[in-house]
């Protein structure tokens, strides 16, 4: 899978590719290159997005729609109809043949690299201004799980269109980021066969104590945790020694798992005997804490907000995968004197997004 202006293998993505790959995928590519376990994949670049807009004459419609609305936080509800029409317009536009061919070739090459035909993938939005230290847009763009090759183009376009949700547009305006220059790359990665998943913070997200590492997790894919569908297990570690200081185990009655027969993600009832059991062993908690600490050190000690997946024993037993990594913004901004109550509310609301 050679690198091109429209597609870059994830292992070739560097921090300098932020404008091409978007911040989210540029950070994942950086972590992969430094040896952090990140699912394999590729990036459909922001240049490909611009090509899509140009070939289908979509830029004019975008400018026309955005020119009619002058969004503020208070006007968010009024944006929905105009932006919904714009998203539908983008999603219904035909994918240029040359772009479609490259996307499908990237998928075939990924399957060959994994040695698995027809592997389900995750399709991730990666905006050029997303997950930056100066502006967290966590949860404001879309991620789709368990996508097949036949549906790949459809969900790539949905990711592109998610650049124009009312919450994303409002946030971009508040941060004074030019809407007409907003670009979207899309990451395509193997779907990890999850035993459990969740988030890990290299700062206590409740107290702001930077000497702690806090892990939250549940059975199945991490969207259950990120979207607030379950009350996760919670582990607190001392960052220096990695000693586990506290453990809170919840009753996790449901989980999201990939159903290979239906080729889709399904919410599954967790067996009663497993629901109240820890989703991580003590050894796994410490290993994940060590991995999070390594990532934080790579970023100069800046607190990180990381999403993780632990693979099932039938695939890669005990192997963690990092599927997202962003700077923690709320407490970092507060400690630097840049705390904004609206930022706090937006970040809290959109961190656990509605799908």
MARMI-656222 format. One record per residue (C-alpha): residue in three letters; residue number from 1; x negated, y negated, z negated. Coordinates in nm, 4 decimals. Layout:
N
[ala,NUM,[X,Y,Z]]
...
***
This chain:
355
[unk,1,[0.0000,0.0000,0.0000]]
[unk,2,[-0.2201,-0.2903,0.1198]]
[unk,3,[-0.1795,-0.6379,-0.0216]]
[unk,4,[0.0033,-0.8841,0.2019]]
[unk,5,[0.1664,-1.2254,0.1690]]
[unk,6,[0.5004,-1.0506,0.1127]]
[unk,7,[0.4039,-0.7529,-0.1062]]
[unk,8,[0.1294,-0.6926,-0.3627]]
[unk,9,[0.0614,-0.3632,-0.5458]]
[unk,10,[0.0951,-0.4321,-0.9179]]
[unk,11,[-0.2598,-0.3151,-0.9837]]
[unk,12,[-0.3879,-0.5887,-0.7510]]
[unk,13,[-0.1944,-0.8715,-0.9171]]
[unk,14,[-0.4113,-1.1185,-1.1120]]
[unk,15,[-0.3275,-1.4212,-1.3324]]
[unk,16,[-0.4121,-1.6381,-1.0314]]
[unk,17,[-0.1148,-1.4832,-0.8486]]
[unk,18,[0.1439,-1.6487,-1.0731]]
[unk,19,[0.2928,-1.8532,-0.7888]]
[unk,20,[0.3153,-1.5431,-0.5698]]
[unk,21,[0.4158,-1.2787,-0.8242]]
[unk,22,[0.5983,-1.4883,-1.0816]]
[unk,23,[0.4783,-1.5197,-1.4395]]
[unk,24,[0.6328,-1.1951,-1.5654]]
[unk,25,[0.4728,-0.9697,-1.3048]]
[unk,26,[0.1437,-1.1638,-1.3081]]
[unk,27,[0.1136,-1.0901,-1.6797]]
[unk,28,[0.2006,-0.7214,-1.6303]]
[unk,29,[-0.0560,-0.6970,-1.3507]]
[unk,30,[-0.3157,-0.8573,-1.5773]]
[unk,31,[-0.2408,-0.6089,-1.8558]]
[unk,32,[-0.2567,-0.3153,-1.6148]]
[unk,33,[-0.5980,-0.4278,-1.4918]]
[unk,34,[-0.7293,-0.4473,-1.8494]]
[unk,35,[-0.6215,-0.0880,-1.9175]]
[unk,36,[-0.2887,-0.1420,-2.0953]]
[unk,37,[-0.0373,0.1310,-1.9962]]
[unk,38,[0.2086,-0.0455,-1.7640]]
[unk,39,[0.4464,0.1391,-1.5256]]
[unk,40,[0.3197,0.1504,-1.1671]]
[unk,41,[0.4864,-0.0624,-0.9044]]
[unk,42,[0.4608,-0.3520,-0.6637]]
[unk,43,[0.5705,-0.7129,-0.6311]]
[unk,44,[0.7835,-0.8656,-0.3567]]
[unk,45,[0.6328,-1.2130,-0.3546]]
[unk,46,[0.7845,-1.5596,-0.3699]]
[unk,47,[0.6648,-1.6027,-0.0104]]
[unk,48,[0.8963,-1.3158,0.0874]]
[unk,49,[1.1795,-1.4981,-0.0913]]
[unk,50,[1.1041,-1.8138,0.1077]]
[unk,51,[1.0955,-1.6055,0.4261]]
[unk,52,[1.4389,-1.4647,0.3418]]
[unk,53,[1.5754,-1.8171,0.2912]]
[unk,54,[1.4204,-1.9472,0.6137]]
[unk,55,[1.5293,-1.6576,0.8354]]
[unk,56,[1.8891,-1.6815,0.7169]]
[unk,57,[1.8991,-2.0652,0.7001]]
[unk,58,[1.9896,-2.0514,0.3318]]
[unk,59,[1.7795,-2.3400,0.2023]]
[unk,60,[2.0246,-2.5996,0.3305]]
[unk,61,[2.3137,-2.4378,0.1432]]
[unk,62,[2.1054,-2.4268,-0.1753]]
[unk,63,[2.0116,-2.7955,-0.1460]]
[unk,64,[2.3738,-2.8896,-0.0743]]
[unk,65,[2.5044,-2.7012,-0.3795]]
[unk,66,[2.2379,-2.8261,-0.6178]]
[unk,67,[2.2775,-3.1785,-0.4863]]
[unk,68,[2.6429,-3.1794,-0.5881]]
[unk,69,[2.5778,-3.0878,-0.9500]]
[unk,70,[2.3858,-3.2820,-1.2102]]
[unk,71,[2.3790,-3.0249,-1.4881]]
[unk,72,[2.3337,-3.0947,-1.8536]]
[unk,73,[2.3706,-2.8585,-2.1478]]
[unk,74,[2.7237,-2.9874,-2.2127]]
[unk,75,[2.8348,-2.9308,-1.8512]]
[unk,76,[2.7281,-2.5673,-1.8254]]
[unk,77,[3.0818,-2.4332,-1.7876]]
[unk,78,[3.1514,-2.6637,-1.4951]]
[unk,79,[2.8603,-2.5177,-1.2989]]
[unk,80,[2.9919,-2.1624,-1.2801]]
[unk,81,[3.2210,-2.1815,-0.9717]]
[unk,82,[2.9727,-2.3648,-0.7484]]
[unk,83,[2.6798,-2.1459,-0.8497]]
[unk,84,[2.8857,-1.8257,-0.8280]]
[unk,85,[2.9639,-1.9130,-0.4661]]
[unk,86,[2.5971,-1.9808,-0.4018]]
[unk,87,[2.4904,-1.6465,-0.5507]]
[unk,88,[2.7529,-1.4617,-0.3460]]
[unk,89,[2.6275,-1.6424,-0.0364]]
[unk,90,[2.2706,-1.5264,-0.1022]]
[unk,91,[2.3631,-1.1689,-0.1927]]
[unk,92,[2.5742,-1.1227,0.1203]]
[unk,93,[2.3032,-1.2500,0.3570]]
[unk,94,[2.1368,-0.9779,0.5633]]
[unk,95,[1.7810,-0.8846,0.4711]]
[unk,96,[1.5429,-0.9665,0.7591]]
[unk,97,[1.4330,-0.6409,0.9234]]
[unk,98,[1.0618,-0.7072,0.8782]]
[unk,99,[1.1080,-0.7703,0.5050]]
[unk,100,[1.3277,-0.4646,0.4604]]
[unk,101,[1.0661,-0.2462,0.6283]]
[unk,102,[0.7908,-0.3696,0.3971]]
[unk,103,[1.0054,-0.3234,0.0850]]
[unk,104,[1.0926,0.0352,0.1802]]
[unk,105,[0.7299,0.1119,0.2663]]
[unk,106,[0.6289,-0.0182,-0.0753]]
[unk,107,[0.8823,0.2158,-0.2349]]
[unk,108,[0.7589,0.5155,-0.0327]]
[unk,109,[0.3984,0.4386,-0.1261]]
[unk,110,[0.4965,0.4165,-0.4941]]
[unk,111,[0.6672,0.7575,-0.4747]]
[unk,112,[0.3560,0.9032,-0.3117]]
[unk,113,[0.1340,0.7575,-0.5845]]
[unk,114,[0.3589,0.9084,-0.8530]]
[unk,115,[0.3961,1.2380,-0.6691]]
[unk,116,[0.7744,1.2159,-0.7087]]
[unk,117,[1.0143,1.1788,-0.4166]]
[unk,118,[1.3175,0.9560,-0.4638]]
[unk,119,[1.1980,0.8200,-0.7979]]
[unk,120,[1.4403,0.5758,-0.9647]]
[unk,121,[1.2950,0.2303,-1.0143]]
[unk,122,[1.3419,-0.0851,-1.2167]]
[unk,123,[1.3936,-0.4053,-1.0175]]
[unk,124,[1.2803,-0.7089,-1.2197]]
[unk,125,[1.3270,-1.0791,-1.1487]]
[unk,126,[1.0013,-1.2717,-1.1908]]
[unk,127,[1.0412,-1.6468,-1.1524]]
[unk,128,[0.7324,-1.8611,-1.1042]]
[unk,129,[0.8148,-2.0570,-1.4226]]
[unk,130,[0.9373,-1.7622,-1.6317]]
[unk,131,[0.7738,-1.6435,-1.9566]]
[unk,132,[0.5273,-1.9311,-1.9566]]
[unk,133,[0.3953,-2.0595,-2.2877]]
[unk,134,[0.5518,-2.3994,-2.2298]]
[unk,135,[0.8995,-2.2714,-2.1421]]
[unk,136,[1.0538,-1.9375,-2.2276]]
[unk,137,[1.3269,-1.8299,-1.9866]]
[unk,138,[1.3670,-1.4940,-2.1559]]
[unk,139,[1.6782,-1.3119,-2.0454]]
[unk,140,[1.7937,-1.5756,-1.7983]]
[unk,141,[1.7174,-1.3744,-1.4869]]
[unk,142,[1.8230,-1.0217,-1.4030]]
[unk,143,[1.6674,-0.6771,-1.4395]]
[unk,144,[1.8294,-0.3674,-1.2883]]
[unk,145,[1.7530,-0.0128,-1.4050]]
[unk,146,[1.7715,0.3184,-1.2204]]
[unk,147,[1.7836,0.1747,-0.8676]]
[unk,148,[1.7560,0.4152,-0.5713]]
[unk,149,[1.5840,0.3490,-0.2406]]
[unk,150,[1.9198,0.3085,-0.0653]]
[unk,151,[2.0189,0.0258,-0.2996]]
[unk,152,[1.6802,-0.1424,-0.3244]]
[unk,153,[1.7500,-0.4303,-0.0848]]
[unk,154,[2.0824,-0.5037,-0.2552]]
[unk,155,[1.9240,-0.5420,-0.5977]]
[unk,156,[1.6272,-0.7400,-0.4676]]
[unk,157,[1.8774,-0.9945,-0.3334]]
[unk,158,[2.0636,-0.9905,-0.6667]]
[unk,159,[1.7378,-1.0779,-0.8410]]
[unk,160,[1.6763,-1.3618,-0.5980]]
[unk,161,[2.0311,-1.4894,-0.6539]]
[unk,162,[1.9905,-1.4789,-1.0336]]
[unk,163,[1.7672,-1.7834,-0.9973]]
[unk,164,[2.0948,-1.9757,-0.9671]]
[unk,165,[2.2973,-1.8722,-1.2720]]
[unk,166,[2.4390,-2.1630,-1.4706]]
[unk,167,[2.2291,-2.0814,-1.7780]]
[unk,168,[1.9083,-2.0645,-1.5721]]
[unk,169,[1.9843,-2.3846,-1.3785]]
[unk,170,[2.0743,-2.5692,-1.7000]]
[unk,171,[1.7544,-2.4532,-1.8689]]
[unk,172,[1.5397,-2.5496,-1.5713]]
[unk,173,[1.6974,-2.8949,-1.5661]]
[unk,174,[1.6443,-2.9397,-1.9411]]
[unk,175,[1.2775,-2.8456,-1.8972]]
[unk,176,[1.2501,-3.0883,-1.6036]]
[unk,177,[1.1476,-2.8112,-1.3627]]
[unk,178,[1.2445,-2.9094,-1.0032]]
[unk,179,[1.5264,-2.6843,-0.8869]]
[unk,180,[1.4411,-2.7206,-0.5205]]
[unk,181,[1.0925,-2.5847,-0.5899]]
[unk,182,[1.2079,-2.2926,-0.8046]]
[unk,183,[1.0928,-1.9630,-0.6563]]
[unk,184,[1.1583,-1.6002,-0.7401]]
[unk,185,[0.9379,-1.2965,-0.6970]]
[unk,186,[1.0686,-0.9450,-0.7677]]
[unk,187,[0.8863,-0.6577,-0.9359]]
[unk,188,[0.9661,-0.2962,-0.8487]]
[unk,189,[0.8358,-0.0379,-1.0979]]
[unk,190,[0.8861,0.3267,-1.1829]]
[unk,191,[1.1642,0.3847,-1.4361]]
[unk,192,[1.0095,0.5359,-1.7473]]
[unk,193,[1.1924,0.8418,-1.8802]]
[unk,194,[1.2494,0.6912,-2.2233]]
[unk,195,[1.2637,0.8714,-2.5543]]
[unk,196,[1.2847,0.5418,-2.7407]]
[unk,197,[1.2156,0.1763,-2.6662]]
[unk,198,[1.2358,-0.1730,-2.8065]]
[unk,199,[1.0353,-0.4839,-2.8807]]
[unk,200,[0.7250,-0.5660,-3.0829]]
[unk,201,[0.6361,-0.9126,-3.2083]]
[unk,202,[0.2854,-1.0066,-3.3181]]
[unk,203,[0.4469,-1.2551,-3.5555]]
[unk,204,[0.7425,-1.2059,-3.7880]]
[unk,205,[1.0281,-1.3497,-3.5772]]
[unk,206,[1.2343,-1.4258,-3.8892]]
[unk,207,[0.9761,-1.5932,-4.1142]]
[unk,208,[0.7089,-1.6978,-3.8647]]
[unk,209,[0.4394,-1.5129,-4.0641]]
[unk,210,[0.1588,-1.4573,-3.8121]]
[unk,211,[-0.0180,-1.2008,-4.0327]]
[unk,212,[0.2561,-0.9469,-3.9569]]
[unk,213,[0.3515,-0.7252,-3.6642]]
[unk,214,[0.7218,-0.6406,-3.6398]]
[unk,215,[0.8515,-0.3495,-3.4311]]
[unk,216,[1.2164,-0.2945,-3.3442]]
[unk,217,[1.3319,0.0169,-3.1619]]
[unk,218,[1.6114,0.2602,-3.0848]]
[unk,219,[1.6791,0.5760,-2.8837]]
[unk,220,[1.6748,0.5484,-2.5057]]
[unk,221,[1.5964,0.2436,-2.2936]]
[unk,222,[1.5179,-0.0883,-2.4568]]
[unk,223,[1.8129,-0.2800,-2.3141]]
[unk,224,[2.0196,-0.1504,-2.6069]]
[unk,225,[1.7885,-0.3462,-2.8376]]
[unk,226,[1.7314,-0.6492,-2.6172]]
[unk,227,[2.1035,-0.6958,-2.5533]]
[unk,228,[2.1962,-0.6412,-2.9190]]
[unk,229,[2.4069,-0.3287,-2.8498]]
[unk,230,[2.2553,-0.1406,-3.1430]]
[unk,231,[2.1036,-0.2290,-3.4760]]
[unk,232,[1.7456,-0.1111,-3.4260]]
[unk,233,[1.4985,0.0485,-3.6610]]
[unk,234,[1.2580,-0.2135,-3.7944]]
[unk,235,[0.8974,-0.1654,-3.8999]]
[unk,236,[0.6692,-0.4332,-4.0471]]
[unk,237,[0.2919,-0.3894,-4.0365]]
[unk,238,[0.0018,-0.5845,-4.1792]]
[unk,239,[-0.1746,-0.7124,-3.8694]]
[unk,240,[-0.5252,-0.6804,-4.0124]]
[unk,241,[-0.5079,-0.3249,-4.1503]]
[unk,242,[-0.2102,-0.1961,-3.9450]]
[unk,243,[-0.0691,-0.0544,-4.2682]]
[unk,244,[0.3080,-0.0059,-4.2559]]
[unk,245,[0.4517,-0.2366,-4.5228]]
[unk,246,[0.8233,-0.1761,-4.4759]]
[unk,247,[1.0559,0.0498,-4.2789]]
[unk,248,[1.4277,0.0057,-4.2194]]
[unk,249,[1.5995,0.2927,-4.0379]]
[unk,250,[1.9411,0.2230,-3.8835]]
[unk,251,[2.2204,0.4519,-3.7682]]
[unk,252,[2.1680,0.4406,-3.3908]]
[unk,253,[2.4804,0.6050,-3.2517]]
[unk,254,[2.4349,0.5294,-2.8797]]
[unk,255,[2.1514,0.4936,-2.6333]]
[unk,256,[2.0985,0.4102,-2.2676]]
[unk,257,[1.9483,0.6944,-2.0628]]
[unk,258,[1.9007,0.7653,-1.6933]]
[unk,259,[2.1362,1.0348,-1.5621]]
[unk,260,[1.9593,1.2065,-1.2681]]
[unk,261,[2.2806,1.3803,-1.1578]]
[unk,262,[2.4716,1.0535,-1.1256]]
[unk,263,[2.1572,0.8544,-1.0365]]
[unk,264,[2.2479,0.5769,-1.2755]]
[unk,265,[2.1986,0.4511,-1.6285]]
[unk,266,[2.4584,0.5785,-1.8734]]
[unk,267,[2.5398,0.4967,-2.2338]]
[unk,268,[2.5212,0.8248,-2.4225]]
[unk,269,[2.6307,0.9158,-2.7743]]
[unk,270,[2.3302,1.0110,-2.9859]]
[unk,271,[2.3750,1.3435,-3.1736]]
[unk,272,[2.4664,1.2864,-3.5392]]
[unk,273,[2.1555,1.4630,-3.6631]]
[unk,274,[1.9332,1.2240,-3.4609]]
[unk,275,[2.1228,0.8962,-3.5081]]
[unk,276,[1.9824,0.8203,-3.8528]]
[unk,277,[1.6326,0.9535,-3.7839]]
[unk,278,[1.3391,0.7171,-3.7121]]
[unk,279,[1.2896,0.6534,-3.3421]]
[unk,280,[0.9125,0.6402,-3.4018]]
[unk,281,[0.6811,0.8481,-3.6173]]
[unk,282,[0.4406,0.6706,-3.8525]]
[unk,283,[0.1548,0.7557,-3.6170]]
[unk,284,[0.3460,0.6067,-3.3248]]
[unk,285,[0.4240,0.2897,-3.5219]]
[unk,286,[0.0548,0.2403,-3.5950]]
[unk,287,[-0.0450,0.3159,-3.2350]]
[unk,288,[0.2071,0.0636,-3.1036]]
[unk,289,[0.0869,-0.1929,-3.3576]]
[unk,290,[-0.2709,-0.1377,-3.2402]]
[unk,291,[-0.1652,-0.1867,-2.8774]]
[unk,292,[0.0249,-0.5071,-2.9609]]
[unk,293,[-0.2733,-0.6405,-3.1557]]
[unk,294,[-0.5015,-0.5666,-2.8582]]
[unk,295,[-0.2696,-0.7613,-2.6273]]
[unk,296,[-0.2526,-1.0576,-2.8657]]
[unk,297,[-0.6320,-1.0651,-2.8927]]
[unk,298,[-0.6554,-1.0661,-2.5127]]
[unk,299,[-0.4432,-1.3817,-2.5119]]
[unk,300,[-0.6659,-1.5585,-2.7625]]
[unk,301,[-0.4627,-1.4754,-3.0714]]
[unk,302,[-0.1439,-1.6395,-2.9429]]
[unk,303,[0.1650,-1.4550,-3.0801]]
[unk,304,[0.3300,-1.2257,-2.8257]]
[unk,305,[0.6809,-1.0890,-2.7670]]
[unk,306,[0.6392,-0.7458,-2.6043]]
[unk,307,[0.8847,-0.4861,-2.4731]]
[unk,308,[0.7779,-0.1208,-2.4974]]
[unk,309,[0.8970,0.2257,-2.3965]]
[unk,310,[0.7916,0.5625,-2.5401]]
[unk,311,[0.8166,0.8426,-2.2848]]
[unk,312,[0.9958,1.1684,-2.3525]]
[unk,313,[0.7955,1.4747,-2.4531]]
[unk,314,[0.8913,1.6431,-2.1240]]
[unk,315,[0.7086,1.3801,-1.9189]]
[unk,316,[0.4180,1.2093,-2.0958]]
[unk,317,[0.4558,1.2964,-2.4655]]
[unk,318,[0.3689,1.0136,-2.7009]]
[unk,319,[0.2716,0.7753,-2.4213]]
[unk,320,[0.3702,0.4138,-2.4661]]
[unk,321,[0.4375,0.1887,-2.1689]]
[unk,322,[0.4481,-0.1899,-2.1841]]
[unk,323,[0.7269,-0.3212,-1.9611]]
[unk,324,[0.7209,-0.6903,-2.0491]]
[unk,325,[0.4979,-0.9328,-2.2333]]
[unk,326,[0.5571,-1.3012,-2.2962]]
[unk,327,[0.4231,-1.5660,-2.5338]]
[unk,328,[0.6364,-1.6123,-2.8438]]
[unk,329,[0.7666,-1.9679,-2.8140]]
[unk,330,[0.9984,-2.0526,-3.1041]]
[unk,331,[0.7608,-2.0346,-3.4025]]
[unk,332,[0.4587,-2.1325,-3.1947]]
[unk,333,[0.6331,-2.4525,-3.0870]]
[unk,334,[0.7494,-2.5228,-3.4411]]
[unk,335,[0.3981,-2.4868,-3.5835]]
[unk,336,[0.2565,-2.7165,-3.3140]]
[unk,337,[0.5165,-2.9841,-3.3900]]
[unk,338,[0.7155,-2.9154,-3.0735]]
[unk,339,[1.0136,-2.7430,-3.2294]]
[unk,340,[1.3447,-2.8353,-3.0700]]
[unk,341,[1.6741,-2.7112,-3.2118]]
[unk,342,[1.8211,-2.6803,-2.8603]]
[unk,343,[1.5182,-2.4742,-2.7512]]
[unk,344,[1.5730,-2.2547,-3.0555]]
[unk,345,[1.9420,-2.2034,-2.9759]]
[unk,346,[1.8765,-2.1345,-2.6078]]
[unk,347,[1.5951,-1.8922,-2.6800]]
[unk,348,[1.8003,-1.7098,-2.9444]]
[unk,349,[2.1050,-1.6807,-2.7193]]
[unk,350,[1.9254,-1.5805,-2.4030]]
[unk,351,[1.6732,-1.3483,-2.5693]]
[unk,352,[1.9606,-1.1022,-2.6217]]
[unk,353,[2.1313,-1.1540,-2.2902]]
[unk,354,[2.4746,-1.0519,-2.1708]]
[unk,355,[2.4694,-0.8305,-1.8644]]
***
